[in-house]
């Protein structure tokens, strides 16, 4: 009898092991869901721009201040170790209540102000939001304040440590649901022309913009999440680097699968993260394992990921993460995929989670796709009251950066 019981238990254990680990399958966000998520208005394809008064100022011309409002998280603008000003302009006035960015190597403080009409502060056209808000190298800067009527945001950086900042966000009343393209973009197939992926025009002289397909307004969402909280999954694709989805090193399988909902053409993948190191495998996929996804789910549910999947699959690339690493940039060349799968293998004995701030998958999209975009109409007062003191930026670990 004991032998029979032992054999039955052994059989069940082997069967359970072969089945693999349990992961979350998440439903696509509904229109109601997206109507609650603030849109990042600081994007050039929405008509946003960045400039420095009187010229390049403290922003290195080689890095390009315009990269602050580009969709590519890998791009950044360099700040010298002095006080320098950047003015961010939106396509129209709207209500804003949050500013954030990621500092890879710069440190110091920032003075933040807004205006309906650009002008000199001495003329009373700039309203101060907050002065002396600190930011550190390799950390996210986030400033929340009472909603203000604005078209322009002025940031004066008092930098004690020269370096690069990136991933600018300005958000407020307008939501993601108001900015989705009627026909989702798929990007120009760079495999079919000789144009360089790093330029803003293809060989056919079609004006293009860099577009992040791994974002909510591009219709992307996290389809599978292993080792994390399903309520945090949206943070991977929300274009706000001050938010993160954490992966538990003790989980059976640590993975993130982003679904674009159609095949897209891309040429670059960039990731902002922090954690204990380990190994990151990145897969570019046209399909997923058979029978893993359950159809028609409206709520998060647990499914079993095939136990031998990562033994047989070939990644696009693998990265050995250092504990100090917080940025990964992959210039993949022309590629086409419907899914990006990221698999994390923690280092032996790890107890610290991997904080996954943002994923960007960049392709070239004709600028004409966005020519009809308009800032949604909002009602606001004639004069905005000065906002109250803002919340301090999160105290994130000081981690040396990794060069692209």
Order of alpha helices (4+ residues) and beta strands (2+ residues): alpha-beta-alpha-beta-beta-beta-beta-beta-beta-beta-beta-beta-beta-beta-beta-beta-alpha-beta-beta-beta
